[in-house]
Amino acid sequence: MGPLVASLDPLYLFACGLLWRKHGDTSAGWELVQGLRSWEKGDRAVAAALMAKTKHGRFLARDLRRAKSPPPAVKREVGGPYEVTMKTPYGMEIVESCSSCKLRKDSWFCGLPGEALRAFSAASRLNIYPGCALLFVEGQTPRGIFVVCAGKVKLSTMSRDGKILILKVAEEGEVLGLSAVLTGTCYEITAETVGPCQVNFVDRDALLKLMEKYGELGVRSAVALGKEFQTVYRDIHEMVLSRSSAGKLARLLLSWMPHREQSDNEVRVRANLTHEEMAQMIGASRETVTRLLIELRKKEFIRLEGSTLVIRDRLALEALAA
């Protein structure tokens, strides 16, 4: 019997099932096969049900044999038990142990020492999400926390009239839903993946028990909440005091610059947000953002090269944002 693969998100398996059932996509078929080889009984059941429903089911083995096989799972010995890793369609490597995770950093929430990290890893579940996947929604009863291992997650809130405000884009290492889990109140915001993401999930009850046992986890939770409070306070401060949409947009563009980049040379940053999403982040309309970007280009403050933003005059943007 081949090695069991890591757990896959049921929503991802469902999407693969649709691709295989409607289009006969062999790469999606391979993912269903990987689901059948998962060590999670639930994943195996979902994958089996999806494969059974498709009219292509009897052609599965033939088509997959003709298709180029995906990279095999790789076993590696890490401190005793075998650890299984595999490549997903998004090029991400799934690692089942936080202790050996290549993405982990000491400053992150998952950078716990020794026994605490092993207990955290045992209580967590790593999932792979496609873009535009909802992790949780505003007003939902908290199920647990989400640690962003790879990728970015958009955090937003919605008014009664349906207007959306993007509060921030969470990046690798950030913890989502922590305040709601600790207070037992509903999630205050909606979390949606910007692109393919690896996210580690820890159930609320398991997290609370771990915090009682390991003081270091409680300290890191307090630090994470403190940073979250500072970020929200700063954003509200800047949004209220900045009187113009141009100033807010300039501040947003500057926030995408690497912190280490302070030179007057041109700086290239990846613009992952659409004009609509940028408008939602500064509380303006999409038309306003488009017009302001055109004005900034005419003044030669910025230059756009596809999805890449080139900041040509950082000092001018800082003056506009002040």
Residue, then its C-alpha position, 0 to 999 in steps of 0.5 A: m500500500g502506498p503512503l498516506v497523504a496529508s489531509l485535504d480541505p473538503l471544499y477543495l476536494f469538492a471543487c476537484g470533483l466538479l472539474w472531474r465530473k464536468h470536464g474530465d480534468t485528469s489533474a482534478g482526478w489525481e487530487l481525488v485519488q490523493g484524497l482516497r489515500s488520505w489518513e483522514k477518514g472524512d477525506r477518504a469518504v468525501a473523495a469516494a463519494l465524489m468519484a462515485k457520483t461522476k459518469h466518468g468514474r469507469f474511465l478514471a483508471r484509464d485516463l489517469r494512466r494516460a495522463k502524466s503522473p503527479p510527483p509522488a509523496v515523499k517520506r522523510e524521517v524527522g525525529g522518529p515517526y515518518e512525515v509525509t509531504m506532497k506538492t499540491p496543484y498550487g506548488m505548495e508543500i504540505v508538512e504535517s508537523c509544525s516542528s519541521c515546517k520550513l515556513r515556521k519562524d520563531s517570531w510567529f504564533c507557531g514558533l513555540p518551543g519544544e513540547a508546546l509546539r508538538a502539542f500545538s501541532a498535534a491539535s492543529r489541522l493544515n488545510i489548502y484553500p483556493g483563492c476566494a475561499l471563505l474561512f469564516v464570516e462575520g457573525q459566525t460562532p467561532r469554531g477556532i483560530f486560523v494561522v496563515c502559513a502561506g498566502k494572504v487572507k482578506l479581512s473585511t466587514m459589511s454594513r447593513d446597506g451592503k457596503i464592504l470595507i476591507l480592514k486589512v490583508a493578513e499575511e503569513g504568520e498572522v492569526l485570525g479569529l483569536s479575539a472571538v475565540l478567547t471571548g466566546t463572541c461571534y467573529e467580528i469580520t469575514a476572512e477570505t483567501v486572496g489566492p491559494c493559501q495554506v492555513n492551519f486550524v486549531d479548534r477552540d476547545a483544544l486551544l483553550k486547553l493548550m493555553e491553560k497548560y502552556g504559558e508560552l502559548g498564552v503569552r504569544s496570544a496576548v502579543a498577537l492580540g496586542k498587535e491586532f489592537q495596534t493595527v486597528y487603532r492605527d488604521i482608524h486613526e489614519m482613516v479619520l484624520s486623512r481628509s482626502s481619498a488621494g491621501k488614503l490611497a497614497r498611504l495604501l500604496l506605501s504600505w505595500m513597500p518592503h519595510r527595509e526599502q527606504s531608498d529614493n530609487e524606484v520600488r517594485v511591489r506586487a499589486n494583489l488587489t483589484h481597483e474594487e478591493m483597493a476602494q474597499m480598503i480606503g472607503a471610496s468608490r472603484e471609480t474614484v480609485t481608478r481616477l486617482l491612479i491615473e492622476l498619480r501616473k500622470k504626475e509620475f509618482i507611480r507606474l503600472e506594469g501589469s499587476t506590478l506597481v512601480i513606486r517612482d517617487r516615494l517622497a511625493l507619495e509620503a507628502l500626499a499621505a501626510 
